[in-house]
Amino acid sequence: MKKISAFLIMMLVCTAGVFAQDVTGKWKTIDDETGDAKSIVEIYKQDGKVYGKIVEILNKDRQDAKCVDCPGADKGKPINGLVIIKGLEKDGDEYNDGKILDPQSGKLYKCLIELENADKLKVRGYIGFSLIGRTQYWHRVK
């Protein structure tokens, strides 16, 4: 009986760390087509919503790149420092109802993000329904 109780307590302690984790922090973005690391995005909360800003571009040749095809006020801005995730709201285990900007194409997509585990973030951009889109997995920077 003591072994079962000890096992249950250990399982509770281990899983509590995952549930206590938050999407905020710095994340290394990985290109879903090439597998290359692209940038560091800092995800933060502001006025009850979640945003993400590029804080470092990892490709030395792209560090001074501008968002040539971006819509509205983002057009022509440097990609480094650009807010690419805008206005996500918590909905259960995921954050959605916001947008994500692809600074290379200038396209704006609906977005949802969800922790896969404490150090892996699922980021999905889509048009219309979440079934039509693409997913990237970002890794927490420690």
C-alpha positions in Angstrom: 0.0 0.0 0.0 2.9 2.4 0.8 4.4 1.7 -2.6 1.1 2.6 -4.4 0.7 5.8 -2.4 4.4 6.8 -3.1 3.9 6.1 -6.8 0.7 8.2 -6.9 2.3 11.1 -5.1 5.4 10.9 -7.5 3.1 10.9 -10.5 1.2 13.9 -9.2 4.4 15.8 -8.5 5.8 15.0 -12.0 2.6 16.0 -13.9 2.0 19.2 -11.8 5.2 20.7 -13.4 3.8 20.2 -16.9 0.4 21.7 -16.0 2.1 24.6 -14.3 4.1 25.5 -17.4 3.0 28.4 -19.5 3.5 29.4 -23.2 5.3 32.6 -22.2 9.1 32.7 -22.6 11.6 32.4 -25.4 11.1 29.8 -28.2 13.4 28.7 -31.0 11.5 28.5 -34.2 12.1 25.6 -36.5 11.3 25.7 -40.2 8.8 22.9 -40.8 10.1 22.3 -44.4 13.9 22.4 -43.9 14.2 21.6 -40.1 16.5 24.5 -39.7 16.4 26.8 -36.7 15.3 30.3 -37.9 14.7 32.6 -35.0 14.0 33.2 -31.3 10.5 34.4 -30.5 9.5 35.8 -27.2 5.9 35.0 -26.2 4.4 37.3 -23.7 1.1 38.3 -22.2 -0.4 41.8 -22.6 -3.8 42.9 -21.6 -5.0 39.3 -21.1 -3.9 38.2 -24.6 -0.8 36.4 -25.9 1.7 38.0 -28.4 5.0 36.8 -29.9 7.9 39.0 -31.0 11.0 38.0 -32.9 13.9 38.9 -30.7 16.7 37.2 -32.6 17.3 36.0 -36.2 19.6 33.0 -36.2 20.6 33.2 -39.9 23.4 35.8 -40.1 22.5 36.6 -43.7 18.9 37.6 -42.7 19.5 39.7 -39.6 18.8 43.0 -41.4 15.9 41.6 -43.4 12.7 43.7 -43.7 9.1 42.6 -44.0 8.7 43.7 -47.6 5.3 42.0 -48.2 3.8 42.5 -44.8 0.3 44.1 -44.6 -0.5 47.5 -43.0 1.8 49.0 -40.4 4.2 46.0 -40.5 5.2 46.7 -44.2 8.9 47.5 -44.4 9.6 47.0 -40.7 12.7 45.0 -39.7 11.8 41.4 -39.1 14.0 41.4 -36.0 11.7 43.0 -33.4 8.5 42.3 -35.3 5.4 41.1 -33.5 4.3 38.0 -35.4 1.8 36.5 -33.0 -1.1 38.8 -32.1 -4.0 38.6 -29.8 -4.3 34.9 -28.8 -6.8 34.1 -26.1 -6.6 31.1 -23.7 -9.2 28.4 -24.5 -8.7 25.3 -22.3 -5.2 23.9 -23.1 -4.7 26.0 -26.2 -4.5 29.7 -27.2 -6.4 30.7 -30.3 -8.6 33.5 -31.9 -5.5 35.5 -32.9 -3.2 35.8 -35.9 0.3 34.8 -36.9 2.3 36.7 -39.5 4.7 34.9 -41.8 7.3 37.6 -42.3 8.8 35.9 -45.4 5.6 35.8 -47.4 3.8 38.7 -45.7 0.7 36.5 -45.2 -1.4 36.7 -42.1 -3.0 33.5 -40.8 -5.3 32.5 -38.0 -3.3 30.9 -35.2 -3.4 28.5 -32.4 -0.7 27.4 -30.0 -0.5 24.7 -27.5 2.1 23.2 -25.2 3.0 19.6 -26.3 5.2 19.4 -23.2 7.1 21.9 -21.0 9.7 22.5 -23.7 7.8 22.0 -27.0 5.2 24.3 -28.4 2.8 23.4 -31.2 2.2 26.4 -33.5 -0.5 26.1 -36.1 -1.3 28.7 -38.8 -4.3 28.2 -40.9 -6.9 29.7 -43.3 -10.6 29.2 -42.5 -10.6 25.9 -40.6 -7.7 24.6 -38.5 -7.6 21.5 -40.7 -6.2 23.5 -43.6 -2.9 24.9 -42.6 0.6 24.0 -41.4 2.1 23.2 -38.0 5.5 24.0 -36.6 7.0 22.8 -33.4 9.1 25.4 -31.4 11.5 24.5 -28.6 11.9 26.5 -25.4 15.1 28.4 -25.0 16.6 27.9 -21.5 
